[in-house]
Amino acid sequence: MDCDDCLERLYQYLDKELTEGDVTVVKQHLDDCVGCSDHFVFEARFIKKVHDACADDRAPFELRERIVLRLREG
């Protein structure tokens, strides 16, 4: 795996959407490549910050209800 392949799969890796075999290959590359590892750390921290910033926010019940109704209509 080269850096381009690793970075192409990075978000799937972070989201735990890869097969076990792909996880192993990406993890090995991240262990061996400082540049990709740094990119991984940055992206993982960014995702955590976004998640933490939005964790307590919740749309009002009425809005969620309208969204669900529209999704069912479409």
N, CA, C and O of each residue as an XYZ file, in Angstrom:
296
protein
N       0.855     -1.172      0.000
C       0.000      0.000      0.000
C       0.898      1.231      0.000
O       1.861      1.315      0.762
N       0.564      2.193     -0.876
C       1.302      3.449     -0.863
C       0.464      4.519     -0.162
O      -0.668      4.265      0.251
N       1.027      5.700     -0.037
C       0.364      6.784      0.696
C      -0.972      7.175      0.062
O      -1.939      7.436      0.778
N      -1.035      7.217     -1.253
C      -2.293      7.573     -1.920
C      -3.399      6.574     -1.581
O      -4.531      6.969     -1.303
N      -3.074      5.285     -1.605
C      -4.060      4.258     -1.261
C      -4.508      4.398      0.193
O      -5.692      4.276      0.507
N      -3.551      4.652      1.061
C      -3.857      4.789      2.479
C      -4.779      5.979      2.724
O      -5.787      5.855      3.419
N      -4.436      7.122      2.156
C      -5.240      8.322      2.372
C      -6.620      8.198      1.744
O      -7.586      8.784      2.234
N      -6.714      7.436      0.658
C      -8.012      7.209      0.016
C      -8.936      6.395      0.932
O     -10.155      6.561      0.891
N      -8.367      5.538      1.735
C      -9.155      4.678      2.629
C      -9.225      5.208      4.063
O      -9.853      4.589      4.922
N      -8.597      6.326      4.319
C      -8.478      6.807      5.693
C      -9.821      7.055      6.363
O     -10.012      6.675      7.519
N     -10.753      7.684      5.658
C     -12.048      7.983      6.281
C     -12.846      6.709      6.531
O     -13.552      6.602      7.533
N     -12.736      5.753      5.632
C     -13.397      4.462      5.864
C     -12.768      3.764      7.065
O     -13.459      3.103      7.840
N     -11.467      3.915      7.211
C     -10.763      3.343      8.354
C     -11.255      4.006      9.636
O     -11.563      3.326     10.614
N     -11.326      5.322      9.629
C     -11.784      6.050     10.813
C     -13.237      5.712     11.164
O     -13.602      5.667     12.339
N     -14.049      5.480     10.154
C     -15.464      5.168     10.364
C     -15.718      3.674     10.571
O     -16.865      3.244     10.689
N     -14.642      2.890     10.613
C     -14.735      1.437     10.814
C     -15.601      0.776      9.743
O     -16.454     -0.060     10.040
N     -15.366      1.167      8.499
C     -16.127      0.639      7.368
C     -15.312     -0.292      6.478
O     -15.803     -0.731      5.438
N     -14.088     -0.598      6.863
C     -13.231     -1.459      6.049
C     -13.338     -2.914      6.492
O     -13.715     -3.211      7.625
N     -13.002     -3.799      5.582
C     -12.920     -5.210      5.942
C     -11.738     -5.408      6.884
O     -10.857     -4.555      6.989
N     -11.737     -6.526      7.550
C     -10.654     -6.820      8.491
C      -9.292     -6.810      7.792
O      -8.303     -6.321      8.339
N      -9.260     -7.358      6.575
C      -8.007     -7.375      5.818
C      -7.525     -5.980      5.466
O      -6.338     -5.680      5.587
N      -8.447     -5.123      5.028
C      -8.081     -3.747      4.696
C      -7.638     -2.973      5.935
O      -6.724     -2.152      5.864
N      -8.285     -3.234      7.065
C      -7.889     -2.576      8.319
C      -6.437     -2.916      8.636
O      -5.652     -2.047      9.015
N      -6.097     -4.175      8.479
C      -4.729     -4.614      8.766
C      -3.722     -3.908      7.861
O      -2.674     -3.457      8.322
N      -4.045     -3.814      6.579
C      -3.136     -3.191      5.617
C      -2.980     -1.697      5.910
O      -1.863     -1.179      5.909
N      -4.090     -1.004      6.161
C      -4.024      0.433      6.454
C      -3.265      0.664      7.757
O      -2.407      1.543      7.829
N      -3.581     -0.127      8.793
C      -2.902      0.038     10.073
C      -1.397     -0.167      9.923
O      -0.605      0.574     10.505
N      -1.006     -1.164      9.150
C       0.419     -1.411      8.937
C       1.083     -0.214      8.259
O       2.187      0.187      8.629
N       0.401      0.349      7.267
C       0.960      1.512      6.587
C       1.071      2.691      7.553
O       2.081      3.395      7.560
N       0.041      2.905      8.363
C       0.071      4.008      9.333
C       1.198      3.819     10.349
O       1.820      4.792     10.775
N       1.459      2.571     10.735
C       2.556      2.291     11.663
C       3.914      2.579     11.044
O       4.856      2.948     11.745
N       4.016      2.409      9.725
C       5.299      2.548      9.031
C       5.542      3.938      8.439
O       6.688      4.292      8.159
N       4.489      4.728      8.244
C       4.615      5.990      7.510
C       4.258      7.174      8.415
O       3.107      7.336      8.818
N       5.243      7.979      8.720
C       5.031      9.116      9.613
C       4.078     10.137      9.005
O       3.236     10.687      9.715
N       4.191     10.400      7.711
C       3.327     11.381      7.056
C       1.859     10.988      7.121
O       1.011     11.807      7.475
N       1.556      9.748      6.784
C       0.166      9.280      6.832
C      -0.321      9.182      8.272
O      -1.481      9.472      8.564
N       0.557      8.779      9.154
C       0.196      8.689     10.564
C      -0.167     10.067     11.113
O      -1.139     10.202     11.857
N       0.604     11.081     10.753
C       0.299     12.446     11.182
C      -1.053     12.894     10.632
O      -1.833     13.537     11.333
N      -1.321     12.553      9.382
C      -2.598     12.892      8.758
C      -3.746     12.184      9.490
O      -4.788     12.786      9.748
N      -3.546     10.913      9.818
C      -4.540     10.149     10.566
C      -4.828     10.802     11.917
O      -5.989     10.972     12.288
N      -3.790     11.163     12.644
C      -3.971     11.777     13.967
C      -4.752     13.078     13.845
O      -5.654     13.337     14.643
N      -4.415     13.899     12.854
C      -5.130     15.158     12.642
C      -6.611     14.899     12.370
O      -7.477     15.511     12.996
N      -6.899     13.996     11.437
C      -8.286     13.715     11.065
C      -9.068     13.109     12.229
O     -10.229     13.460     12.442
N      -8.447     12.209     12.979
C      -9.116     11.595     14.128
C      -9.451     12.644     15.181
O     -10.540     12.621     15.755
N      -8.524     13.561     15.438
C      -8.780     14.640     16.409
C      -9.874     15.578     15.909
O     -10.727     16.014     16.682
N      -9.848     15.887     14.615
C     -10.862     16.767     14.039
C     -12.256     16.147     14.176
O     -13.202     16.814     14.594
N     -12.369     14.884     13.826
C     -13.662     14.193     13.932
C     -14.138     14.177     15.383
O     -15.323     14.382     15.646
N     -13.238     13.939     16.314
C     -13.612     13.929     17.736
C     -14.091     15.302     18.184
O     -15.080     15.405     18.911
N     -13.405     16.352     17.762
C     -13.815     17.725     18.127
C     -15.204     18.028     17.587
O     -16.039     18.578     18.305
N     -15.459     17.679     16.340
C     -16.778     17.914     15.751
C     -17.836     17.125     16.511
O     -18.899     17.654     16.836
N     -17.545     15.879     16.788
C     -18.492     15.038     17.528
C     -18.767     15.625     18.910
O     -19.922     15.722     19.324
N     -17.715     16.015     19.621
C     -17.877     16.575     20.962
C     -18.662     17.885     20.938
O     -19.458     18.156     21.837
N     -18.433     18.689     19.909
C     -19.117     19.980     19.814
C     -20.600     19.808     19.518
O     -21.406     20.669     19.871
N     -20.965     18.717     18.883
C     -22.357     18.506     18.481
C     -23.089     17.492     19.344
O     -24.284     17.268     19.151
N     -22.409     16.886     20.275
C     -22.986     15.776     21.026
C     -24.221     16.185     21.824
O     -25.157     15.397     21.959
N     -24.234     17.384     22.343
C     -25.357     17.806     23.187
C     -26.457     18.492     22.410
O     -27.550     18.704     22.936
N     -26.187     18.843     21.165
C     -27.201     19.520     20.366
C     -28.190     18.497     19.818
O     -27.811     17.440     19.314
N     -29.442     18.840     19.931
C     -30.472     17.964     19.405
C     -31.568     18.829     18.815
O     -32.005     19.805     19.424
N     -31.999     18.462     17.640
C     -33.059     19.223     16.981
C     -34.348     19.110     17.805
O     -34.597     18.088     18.446
N     -35.154     20.159     17.781
C     -36.430     20.102     18.496
C     -37.294     18.954     17.966
O     -37.193     18.574     16.800
N     -38.133     18.415     18.830
C     -38.968     17.266     18.494
C     -39.807     17.522     17.249
O     -39.919     16.653     16.385
N     -40.394     18.704     17.154
C     -41.257     19.019     16.014
C     -40.484     18.972     14.699
O     -40.997     18.477     13.695
N     -39.276     19.475     14.700
C     -38.446     19.451     13.494
C     -38.100     18.014     13.120
O     -38.202     17.640     11.951
N     -37.698     17.214     14.082
C     -37.375     15.815     13.806
C     -38.591     15.080     13.252
O     -38.470     14.266     12.336
N     -39.752     15.370     13.807
C     -40.985     14.740     13.342
C     -41.288     15.121     11.882
O     -41.658     14.261     11.082
N     -41.131     16.404     11.537
C     -41.372     16.855     10.157
C     -40.388     16.202      9.188
O     -40.763     15.823      8.078
N     -39.150     16.075      9.602
C     -38.135     15.454      8.743
C     -38.487     13.995      8.481
O     -38.405     13.528      7.345
N     -38.872     13.287      9.513
C     -39.237     11.877      9.356
C     -40.435     11.745      8.417
O     -40.463     10.862      7.560
N     -41.409     12.611      8.579
C     -42.596     12.568      7.702
C     -42.221     12.810      6.249
O     -42.709     12.116      5.357
N     -41.364     13.782      6.007
C     -40.922     14.066      4.626
C     -40.127     12.925      4.034
O     -40.263     12.616      2.851
N     -39.298     12.295      4.847
C     -38.523     11.149      4.359
C     -39.440      9.994      3.980
O     -39.195      9.295      2.997
N     -40.482      9.800      4.752
C     -41.435      8.730      4.448
C     -42.228      9.017      3.185
O     -42.598      8.100      2.452
N     -42.489     10.299      2.935
C     -43.237     10.695      1.730
C     -42.426     10.475      0.469
O     -42.971     10.095     -0.568
N     -41.126     10.715      0.552
C     -40.269     10.667     -0.625
C     -39.867      9.312     -0.952
O     -39.139      9.101     -1.922
